[in-house]
């Protein structure tokens, strides 16, 4: 059964999709209500404070907080398509043994905003995070306890396969199905299709959302 993840430290807001029917062959993700998640604001309501949609650039901080709330810090985490490595860096600060999988080397950003203190934090130039400089393959997940894909293009199906094969939880916040080995039929919701693929692999699904602009809905498959 699909269950929503509820977290008092997170704000679930009305989803503003980045895919518009008529310009894309697949339907956008379902509404929060369809997924059993609460909307903290009406479309015509002016939001403020914790309910205010944050810029997309804060997605790493928000997801790190979500992981910390829902998964034990002793876990070894594989951050698939982690880019510059900010999510991995933030998870390592929280005690996780996190590692980025990214074919192209990218330097950590020089700073980030701590959303809890509302202050900017500098990242020393000498800092780095563990990296696997390659495309994600299913076998890479075997020695990790948790697989994360934040807008990880072309890797969602492989992550679900790894979660099923190695019995590892997988946190997916997909933005599309571009680059996947298979795709849904035209007119089908790509998000619902990914959920269906997870369930076909024998995985249970729990929905969640984070309060940033854009594709902010994801699911835990395990």
Secondary structure as UniProt FT lines:
FT   STRAND          3..4
FT   TURN            8..9
FT   TURN            22..23
FT   TURN            32..36
FT   TURN            43..44
FT   HELIX           49..51
FT   HELIX           56..58
FT   HELIX           59..70
FT   TURN            73..74
FT   STRAND          76..80
FT   TURN            83..84
FT   HELIX           86..93
FT   TURN            94..95
FT   STRAND          97..101
FT   STRAND          111..114
FT   TURN            115..118
FT   STRAND          119..122
FT   TURN            125..126
FT   STRAND          131..132
FT   HELIX           138..141
FT   TURN            142..143
FT   STRAND          146..150
FT   TURN            153..154
FT   HELIX           156..166
FT   STRAND          169..173
FT   TURN            178..179
FT   TURN            186..187
FT   HELIX           190..200
FT   TURN            201..202
FT   STRAND          205..209
FT   STRAND          217..221
//
